[in-house]
Amino acid sequence: MSSLAKEHEDPRLSIIPRRLSRFKQVVIVLSPKGGVGKTTVSVLLALAISKWYGKTALLDLDVTNPTTHIVLGLNIEEVGIEEDKGILPMKIPGENIEFMTIAFFTKNKLLPLRGIDIVNIVRELLSVTRWDSDILVVDSPPGFSDEILEFSKFTRKAKYLIISTPDPLAISSAQRVVELLQSEKQFIIGIVGNMCREDRDLMYLQKLSSFIGIEVLTCLPWVNEIHKHYGNYSYLFNLFGGNLLPIVNRIVSE
């Protein structure tokens, strides 16, 4: 049997669009470069939306090396999975957030996968998860890889939030991914600067903004040893809440 025929017979291909159709907004937090704080920004953004707008869904789309649960302060070994006509995402204690990650099933083990194996895991995760929120925030893996390409096939609502530090390498990478998204006529919400230490850091990002025509929505400050505060939602929100407001306003107003 040809791969095309098998593709047409996959029942998940019709289930996934129905699962995702409940969302009014789908925000893919994206960076072509690792180490820019994308996962931290994804969690903070989900927190901000949930506090100012309502119940928010958070999906870790990194199949081979998920880390969102670490920022959330979850002991993945202790999380139980609830099933009810599918898999119910975990409700984050004390927050208006529901969360799903492949780490619930792999229990923190690395998955050395590529190609069709990654595609199958993404499809399985999307087809079995029963969400109950209006906005979905997606923490994507670094780069522009199978996970993002597969996810974006199933919804036309996807909008992209680009994360970049003021570092020249990160800025150059951000420019490339923006140009790619623009060539594909994808909606870009804006650029979020992260780990900004001084005023000229914002200036570097604004130069990128003027060149590619995409607005820098905010520049999140550098925080020493931020990892020590993972799981402390109130502290993280107090640190960054004011910076996140322009992003949330842009998302909910679209």
N, C-alpha and C positions, 0 to 999 in steps of 0.2 A: 504493500500500500504506500502511495506517495506521501511525503510530508504535508503537502497541500491538502490531501484528503483527510489526513489525521487532524489537521488544523480545523477543518470544517466540522469534524465530529466531536471536538472538545466542547462539552456542555458549559464549561467555565466561561467561555467567550460570550455567552449570552447572559450569564448570571452576574458577572462583574459590572457591566454598565448599569444594571438595575441596582446593585449595591451602592454604587457611587452616585446614582442619580438623586439621592436624597439630599446631597450637599448643595447648598446655594453657592458656596465658594470652595475652591480647592487651591491651596497655596503650596507650591513646591519650593522649598528652601534649597537653593542650589549654589554650589561653588565648584569650579573645575579643579580646585586645589585643596588638598587636605591641610589641616592645622590652622584654619582661619576662624574656628569657633562656630561653625555652622550648626552643630548639634546643640550647643548651648543657646544659640539664637532661636532655634526651632522650639526648644522647650520654653524659653522666655516668651516667645510670641504666642504660643498656645496658652500660657498662663495669662498673658495680657488680654487676649481675645475672650477667654473664659470669664475673666473678672468684669470686663466692660461690655461684653456683648451677650454671652450665654454659653451653653454647653458646647465644648469644642473637642474635636477628635484629633489625636496625634498618632501618626504612623511612622515608624522607623522602617524606611524602605531599603536599608542596607542589609543585604542577605548574608554576605560572607563575614562581616565584622560589625554587628550592631552595637551601639554604645549609648543610645538615648536613655535606656533604663538606668545607666550609671549616673547621668546628670539628674535624673529623677530620684536617685537615692534608693532604688528598689533592689532588694535581694532577690534576684531572679530565681534562685533555688526554692524560695518559699511561695512563689506566686502559683496559685491554682487556676486552671482554665475552666471556665463555665460554658457549658454547651446548651443551646436552646435553638433548634433549627439552624444551626451553624455555631460559630464561636463568638461569644460575647467579649468585646474588648474589656480590659481591666479598667476599673474606675479608680483614679488616683485619689488616695485618702485625703480628705479635706479640700479637694479642688473639684471644679466643675469640668473635669477633663476625663475622657476615655482614651485608652492607649493600647496600641497593638504593636508587637514586634516578633520577629522570628525567634528571638532569644527565649521567649516563653517555651519554645519547643526544643531548642538546641541546648538550653541551659548553659549558656556562656561558652560553648565550644565553637571553635573556628570551623567554618564550612569552606573547604577548598573547591569551589565550583566555578564553572564558566558556561557561557552560551546557553544552550537549551535547558540545562539544569537550573540556572538562575531564573530563566523565564518561567519554568514550571513552578518554582517556589513562589514567585511573585503572583502568578495566577492563582495558586492554591490559597495563599494568604488573603488575596482580595476577594476571592469567591466565597470563602467560608466566614469572613468577618461580618457581623451584623452591627452596623453603627447606629447611633441614635443622637446625632448632632447635626448642626447646620453648616459648620465650617470645618474643613479638614486641613490640617497642617502636616505636610510631608517632609520629614527629614531624609534627604537623599544622600547616597554615598558620594564621595568625591568624584569629580569627572562628569562625563556625560555618557553613561554606560547602559548596559542591558536593562537594569532596574528602571531607570527613568524612561527609556525608550518604550519599554513594555507598558509601564503604568500609563503613560500619556496617550496610548492607543485607546484607552477605555473611557475617557472623558474629554469633552470639549471645554470644560470649565476651568481647566488647569491654567494657573497664572504663576509666574516665576518671580521669586525674590532672590536677588543675587547678593551673596555675602563676599566681602573682600576686606582684607587688612590694608593699611596704607603702604605695605611693602611693594616695591616695584614688580616683583615676580607675581604676586597675587593680583595686582592691578592689571598686568598684561594678560593673565589668564582670564580675569573677569571680562576684559574687553573682547577676547576671542569668543567666549560663550555667549555674550550679548549679541555679537555680530551673527553668530549661528542662529540664535533664537529669532532675531530680526529677519534673517533670510527665510526662516520657516513661518514667518508671520505669527509668532507666538506672543502672547501678552506678557509684558514685563512690568511688574508692579513698581520696581525701583531697585536701587542699590542700598545696602546697609553696610556702612563701614563698621569694622569691629577692631578692638584693641587699639583705640586711638589714645595716644599719650599727650599730644600737644596740638595747638591750633593748626599748624602747618600740615598735620596728617589729614585733616578735613580738606585742606586746599589741594592735596595730591589727588584725593578722590573726586573732588569737584572738577579738576582738569579732565579726568576720565569722563565725567558726566557731560561736560560741554562738548567733548569729542564725539560721543556716541548718542547723545540726546536722551539719556536716561537719568532721571533725578536721583541724587543721593538723599535718601529720606532721613537718615540720622547717622551719627557716628558714636558708637557705643564706647565708653571709656575702658581703658586698660584697668584690670583689677588683679592685683598680686594674689597668687595662690587661690584663684577662684574655685579650684577643685575642692578646696576644704569646705565649701558651702553647698556642694551638690546635695540635693535633697531638702535643703532649707529654703522652701519656696518663698516664705515671707521676706527673708533677707535678700534673696535674688531679685524679687520683684521691687523691693524698696531701692535697690541699687540702680535698676535699669528701667523701672516703670515709666518715668517721664520721657525717656528716649524712645520708648516703644509706641507711645501714643500716636505719633504721625503715621507709623506703619499700619496700626490697627484702623485708624480713620480712613486711610487710603483703601484698605482691603474691604471694609464694610460699605464704603460709599460707591464701590464699582458696580 
